[in-house]
Amino acid sequence: MSDNPLGESIPNPSKYDPGILYPIPRWSARSLLDIEKKLRMYGFDHWRSYELSWLNSKGKPIVAMAEIFFDVDSGNIVESKSLKLYLNSLNHERFADSKVVAEVIANDLSAASESQVRIAIHGLESRTQRAESRRYGKLIDSLDVEISSQTPDESLLKNDSDLVFDETLLTDLFRSNCPVTGAPDWASVLIRYTGMKINEAQLLHYLCSFRHHQGYHEECAERIFRDILQRCEPEELTLTMNYLRRGGIEINVYRSSKPLSVSELEPRLIRQ
């Protein structure tokens, strides 16, 4: 597929077609942020697809949820609408069991992303399908902040004089916009760090300044990670952005100054 499918009207596929997957090079956004030259990031992108379905060997529909893990160092991200269409192309295909389905998806996404992709498929009765609303950290959304910046501005980020260890700050106010359609993308943000205390009001102002910004989920997360790391200079920093579901797909972006395990997933929230 030569053109980005996100802004196009494309019929639902009637048969399996891995060619639907639309890769987007990570380097293009990172080069603009000058990330690859100046800082080392660890982490992964955690996707959940809630509209996965195929046929068993007898033609009976099976419905499940797929968890997809992309490595932070993959050559490409996969455009979300193309992934939705690709998964829909499995709807009328017969597979012996969920393990075969997982292998097919993992192989196709690994080829598209140019890295090893991990897939886990869960039935509807699985505990992983149950939303959890309990989070640990300080929610900063009640701060009385006047928002004056309409574009992301890293100069808004400032430190206070205190030293903190393993502080976690949370906000549910983040919004950016799809760079193709202009539709809003909503996210809950978690920032865990050690070092000089980050001024919470300025941090909230900075995050809210993305409200008119157009960028893919991963690009927004990496911009925020870079800006906090360079402006506030924490000893350690982990950023998690849990985006709301769109088209049956939920994207969660994890970036950290230290290696992260996929076992360190943040809980799903009721709004996801």
Stockholm file with secondary structure:
# STOCKHOLM 1.0

chainA/1-272         MSDNPLGESIPNPSKYDPGILYPIPRWSARSLLDIEKKLRMYGFDHWRSYELSWLNSKGKPIVAMAEIFFDVDSGNIVESKSLKLYLNSLNHERFADSKVVAEVIANDLSAASESQVRIAIHGLESRTQRAESRRYGKLIDSLDVEISSQTPDESLLKNDSDLVFDETLLTDLFRSNCPVTGAPDWASVLIRYTGMKINEAQLLHYLCSFRHHQGYHEECAERIFRDILQRCEPEELTLTMNYLRRGGIEINVYRSSKPLSVSELEPRLIRQ
#=GR chainA/1-272 SS CCSCGGGSCCCCCSSCCGGGCCEEEHHHHHHHHTHHHHCCCEEEEEEEEEEEEEECTTSCEEEEEEEEEEETTCSEEECHHHHHHHHHTTTTCBCSSHHHHHHHHHHHHHHHHTSCCEEEEEETTSGGGSCCCCCCSEECTTSCCCCCCSSCCGGGCCEEEEEEEEEEEEEEEEEEECTTTCCEEEEEEEEEEEEEEECHHHHHHHHHGGGGCBCCHHHHHHHHHHHHHHHHCCSEEEEEEEECCBTTEEEEEEEESSCCCGGGCCCCCTTC
#=GC SS_cons         CCSCGGGSCCCCCSSCCGGGCCEEEHHHHHHHHTHHHHCCCEEEEEEEEEEEEEECTTSCEEEEEEEEEEETTCSEEECHHHHHHHHHTTTTCBCSSHHHHHHHHHHHHHHHHTSCCEEEEEETTSGGGSCCCCCCSEECTTSCCCCCCSSCCGGGCCEEEEEEEEEEEEEEEEEEECTTTCCEEEEEEEEEEEEEEECHHHHHHHHHGGGGCBCCHHHHHHHHHHHHHHHHCCSEEEEEEEECCBTTEEEEEEEESSCCCGGGCCCCCTTC
//
